[in-house]
Each structure stands twice: as structure tokens, then as C-alpha cells.
């Protein structure tokens, strides 16, 4: 199973996104899609649609 974690509000540097990815990768393949800066709401859906 592959899991996609996305975060467009806190960006890639949000405190929980790395911890979440590290825990999930023990059980599954993980991809993280997040902005390089916080508060870019709506960016991830525009990239994936």
C-alpha cells in the first residue's frame, strides 16, 4: 500500500508531518506532498488535479 500525506497549511516544515511520515513508513510506502512555506492553502489540490 502507498500512502500520500499532504499539507498545504503548515508546509513541509510543520512539526507533525515528518513524525507522521516516519511512523507510517514502518508499515507502508509514504510520499509527502507539502509546500516549502506555510500558509499556502489550496496549493496541493491545484497540483494534483
C-alpha contacts under 8 A as a table, 3 or more apart, distances in Angstrom:
res1	aa1	res2	aa2	distance
1	X	28	X	5.72
1	X	29	X	6.48
2	X	28	X	5.94
2	X	29	X	4.72
2	X	30	X	5.82
2	X	31	X	7.65
3	X	28	X	6.91
3	X	29	X	6.18
3	X	30	X	4.88
3	X	31	X	6.31
4	X	30	X	5.91
4	X	31	X	4.87
4	X	32	X	5.83
4	X	33	X	7.20
5	X	17	X	7.82
5	X	21	X	7.46
5	X	30	X	7.33
5	X	31	X	6.21
5	X	32	X	4.77
5	X	33	X	6.15
6	X	32	X	5.84
6	X	33	X	4.71
6	X	34	X	5.53
6	X	44	X	7.01
7	X	10	X	6.20
7	X	11	X	5.78
7	X	12	X	7.11
7	X	17	X	7.71
7	X	33	X	6.64
7	X	34	X	4.90
7	X	35	X	7.22
7	X	44	X	7.33
8	X	11	X	5.54
8	X	34	X	5.69
8	X	35	X	5.94
8	X	38	X	7.21
8	X	39	X	6.73
8	X	40	X	5.58
8	X	41	X	5.07
8	X	42	X	6.33
8	X	43	X	6.09
8	X	44	X	5.92
9	X	38	X	5.65
9	X	39	X	4.55
9	X	40	X	5.74
9	X	41	X	5.17
10	X	13	X	6.93
10	X	14	X	4.96
10	X	35	X	7.89
10	X	37	X	7.36
10	X	38	X	4.49
10	X	39	X	5.97
10	X	40	X	8.00
11	X	14	X	5.61
11	X	34	X	5.14
11	X	35	X	4.54
11	X	36	X	5.60
11	X	37	X	5.22
11	X	38	X	4.57
11	X	39	X	7.14
11	X	40	X	7.71
12	X	17	X	6.91
12	X	18	X	7.83
12	X	33	X	7.64
12	X	34	X	4.88
12	X	35	X	5.64
12	X	36	X	5.67
12	X	37	X	7.23
12	X	38	X	7.91
13	X	17	X	7.44
13	X	18	X	7.79
13	X	36	X	7.33
13	X	37	X	7.64
13	X	38	X	7.89
14	X	17	X	5.78
14	X	18	X	7.62
14	X	38	X	7.86
15	X	18	X	6.81
15	X	19	X	7.41
16	X	19	X	5.22
16	X	20	X	5.99
17	X	20	X	5.16
17	X	21	X	6.19
18	X	21	X	5.12
18	X	22	X	6.11
19	X	22	X	5.14
19	X	23	X	6.30
20	X	23	X	5.33
20	X	24	X	6.19
21	X	24	X	5.19
21	X	25	X	5.98
21	X	30	X	6.55
21	X	31	X	7.97
21	X	32	X	7.42
22	X	25	X	5.40
22	X	26	X	7.07
23	X	26	X	5.79
23	X	27	X	7.88
24	X	27	X	5.63
24	X	28	X	6.14
24	X	29	X	7.86
24	X	30	X	7.00
25	X	28	X	4.94
25	X	29	X	5.60
25	X	30	X	5.68
33	X	44	X	7.18
34	X	44	X	6.97
35	X	38	X	6.90
35	X	40	X	7.12
35	X	43	X	7.67
35	X	44	X	7.77
37	X	40	X	7.15
40	X	43	X	5.98
41	X	44	X	7.88
42	X	45	X	5.84
42	X	46	X	6.64
43	X	46	X	5.26
43	X	47	X	6.44
44	X	47	X	5.19
44	X	48	X	6.34
45	X	48	X	5.19
45	X	49	X	5.89
46	X	49	X	5.50
